[in-house]
């Protein structure tokens, strides 16, 4: 919970930020899968495009290949 914490404390702890990034990655993954668009992901130090047929709209995991975060 971040209520009552300063922005510095939130950044130092990092838990709320990490969860927000995971949530955003899941939402983006589901949106790309539903719309049938290729999804850009950062993997192995470069941008790659994941074909929409390789995305699973019901998949709970996000972040593209090898667990890397999109974008």
N, C-alpha and C positions, 0 to 999 in steps of 0.2 A: 504494500500500500504506500502511496506517495503523498498522501495528504499530510500537511504540516511539515514537509521536508523542503529544504531550500533546493534550488536548481543544482547547486554544487553537490549537495548530498545525493541527489538523484543520479547525477552523472558519476559520482564516485562509486555508488553501489552498482549501478548499471542494470539491475534486474528488470526494472520497469521498461527501460529502453530496449533491452534484448527481447522482451516479450512483445513489445509494440512492433519491432522489426519482424519477428516471426509471424505475427498476426497479419501484417501488411503483405508479407511474402506469400502466405497461404491464400489471402484474398486475391492477389494478382494471379497466382497460379490457377485458381478456380475460374477467374474471369477469362483468362486466355484460353483455357480448355473449353469453357462454355461457348465462346465466340468463334472458336476454330482458327485462332490466329497463332502464328509462330511466336514463341516466347523468348525474349533475349535473356541469357543467363551469363554470368561471369564464371568461367571454368578454366582451370589450368593457366591462369594469367591472361586470358583473352576472352573477348565476347563471342559467344556461340548462340545460334538460334535453334531452339528445340521445336521440332515439327509438332503441330497440334495433335497429330495421331499418336505421338509419344507422351502426351499429357493425359492424365486421368482426372476428369472433373470431380470425381468422388474421393480422390487420394487425399489423405490427411497430411501427408508430407509436402512441404513446399521447398522452393529454392533450387529447383532444377537438378541437374546432374551432379552427383558426388556431394550433395548437401550444400552446394554453394548458393549464396543468396542472389536473387535476380537483381539486375540493374547494375 
